[in-house]
Amino acid sequence: MLGPLESEVMTSLRRLGEAPARDVRSALAGRGIRVAYTTVATILGRLHEKGFVQRRRQTCRGGERYVYRSADVEQKYLINLLRGVVTMFGPAGVVHLNEEIAKLDPSQEEQLRRRLDLE
């Protein structure tokens, strides 16, 4: 599972498509999330180690930097998460999950369906 700040970094990175840590930090700031550049760089490094993001080196004015993009693991991650709910909580967990999904606004539900490739 991802922590709250890791999830926010992933959301920003998905919106950017591909970006260095500096741009991810700016995107976070634009959404009201203020964190240090070093924090964002550390989180991106950890997400890379976990396989959630891919990175490539890019030559820049100061030398080199990493440019990050989301790895194509989100759908697999969400499906495994849903399977975990079924395994751990059985039918009651599925009922509760359906109740929570019903509380989402239509755009959030559509986004979830897209992420799970259910459309």
C-alpha positions in Angstrom: 0.0 0.0 0.0 1.0 3.6 -0.6 1.1 6.2 2.1 -0.9 9.4 1.8 2.0 11.5 0.5 3.2 8.7 -1.9 -0.4 8.6 -3.3 -0.4 12.4 -3.8 3.0 12.2 -5.6 1.6 9.4 -7.8 -1.5 11.5 -8.6 0.7 14.5 -9.6 3.0 12.4 -11.7 0.1 10.7 -13.5 -1.3 14.2 -14.4 2.1 15.4 -15.6 2.8 12.2 -17.6 6.6 12.4 -17.3 8.5 14.9 -15.1 11.5 15.5 -12.9 11.1 15.8 -9.1 11.1 19.6 -9.3 8.0 19.6 -11.6 6.2 17.0 -9.3 6.9 19.3 -6.4 5.4 22.3 -8.2 2.3 20.2 -9.1 1.9 19.3 -5.5 2.2 22.9 -4.5 -0.4 23.8 -7.0 -2.8 21.5 -5.3 -2.0 23.0 -1.9 0.5 20.3 -0.7 3.7 22.0 0.4 6.7 19.7 0.8 10.5 20.1 0.3 12.1 19.2 -3.0 14.3 16.6 -1.2 11.1 14.9 0.2 9.6 14.6 -3.2 12.9 13.3 -4.7 13.1 10.7 -1.8 9.5 9.6 -2.3 10.1 9.2 -6.1 13.2 7.1 -5.4 11.2 4.9 -3.1 8.4 4.6 -5.6 10.9 3.6 -8.2 12.3 0.9 -5.9 8.8 -0.4 -5.3 8.1 -0.6 -9.0 5.4 2.1 -9.1 7.4 4.6 -11.2 10.0 4.3 -13.9 12.8 6.7 -14.5 15.4 7.7 -17.0 18.4 10.0 -16.8 18.3 13.3 -18.6 21.1 15.8 -19.2 20.3 19.2 -17.8 22.1 22.5 -17.2 23.4 21.3 -13.8 24.5 17.9 -15.0 22.0 15.0 -14.9 18.6 14.4 -13.3 16.0 11.7 -13.3 12.8 12.1 -15.2 9.9 9.9 -13.7 6.7 8.5 -15.1 4.1 6.1 -13.7 4.8 2.5 -14.3 1.9 0.5 -15.7 1.0 -1.2 -12.4 -2.0 0.7 -11.2 -4.6 -1.7 -12.6 -2.8 -4.7 -11.2 -2.4 -3.0 -7.8 -6.1 -2.0 -7.6 -7.2 -5.5 -8.6 -4.9 -7.1 -6.0 -6.2 -4.7 -3.4 -9.8 -5.7 -4.2 -8.9 -9.3 -4.1 -7.4 -8.7 -0.6 -10.7 -7.2 0.6 -12.5 -10.3 -0.6 -9.9 -12.7 1.0 -9.7 -10.9 4.3 -13.3 -9.9 4.8 -15.4 -12.2 2.7 -18.9 -11.3 1.6 -19.3 -8.6 4.3 -16.2 -6.8 2.9 -17.6 -6.9 -0.6 -20.9 -5.4 0.6 -19.1 -2.7 2.5 -16.9 -1.9 -0.5 -20.0 -1.7 -2.8 -21.6 0.7 -0.2 -18.5 2.9 -0.2 -18.3 2.9 -4.1 -22.0 4.0 -4.1 -21.0 7.1 -2.1 -18.5 8.3 -4.7 -19.6 11.1 -7.0 -20.1 10.0 -10.6 -16.8 11.3 -11.9 -14.9 9.5 -9.1 -16.7 6.3 -9.9 -16.0 6.6 -13.6 -12.3 7.3 -12.9 -12.2 4.1 -10.7 -13.9 2.1 -13.5 -11.3 3.5 -16.0 -8.4 2.6 -13.8 -9.8 -1.0 -13.4 -10.5 -1.1 -17.2 -14.2 -1.9 -16.5 -15.5 0.4 -19.3 
